[in-house]
């Protein structure tokens, strides 16, 4: 895996986002994300759910995703746990 980090996450304002949508064939999805930081520490979480019956037999979709990220950024470098 290649992970390219362009932002430190530290000293950024806190934010949160929630979204949902529905569609044909009983399609529905929802997602959320939130992040906050304090000094050199930063925390970020994300989750999503997708569900659909599909338009033909045996075409059901159920998917759940969750990711969290904990970071420390200091003068000599940083560390993170995803």
LINJO-V796609 format. One record per residue. N is the residue number from 1. NEAR is the number of other ideal C-beta (glycine too) atoms within 12 Angstrom. Layout:
n-><N | N>
near-><NEAR | NEAR>
//
This chain:
n-><1 | 2 | 3 | 4 | 5 | 6 | 7 | 8 | 9 | 10 | 11 | 12 | 13 | 14 | 15 | 16 | 17 | 18 | 19 | 20 | 21 | 22 | 23 | 24 | 25 | 26 | 27 | 28 | 29 | 30 | 31 | 32 | 33 | 34 | 35 | 36 | 37 | 38 | 39 | 40 | 41 | 42 | 43 | 44 | 45 | 46 | 47 | 48 | 49 | 50 | 51 | 52 | 53 | 54 | 55 | 56 | 57 | 58 | 59 | 60 | 61 | 62 | 63 | 64 | 65 | 66 | 67 | 68 | 69 | 70 | 71 | 72 | 73 | 74 | 75 | 76 | 77 | 78 | 79 | 80 | 81 | 82>
near-><4 | 4 | 8 | 6 | 18 | 6 | 17 | 23 | 29 | 26 | 16 | 20 | 13 | 17 | 18 | 16 | 17 | 16 | 17 | 16 | 16 | 14 | 16 | 11 | 16 | 17 | 22 | 21 | 23 | 20 | 23 | 21 | 23 | 21 | 26 | 22 | 24 | 17 | 15 | 21 | 24 | 31 | 25 | 31 | 23 | 23 | 22 | 22 | 22 | 23 | 21 | 21 | 17 | 17 | 14 | 10 | 8 | 8 | 13 | 16 | 20 | 16 | 17 | 15 | 17 | 16 | 19 | 18 | 27 | 22 | 29 | 22 | 23 | 14 | 9 | 8 | 12 | 20 | 19 | 23 | 14 | 17>
//
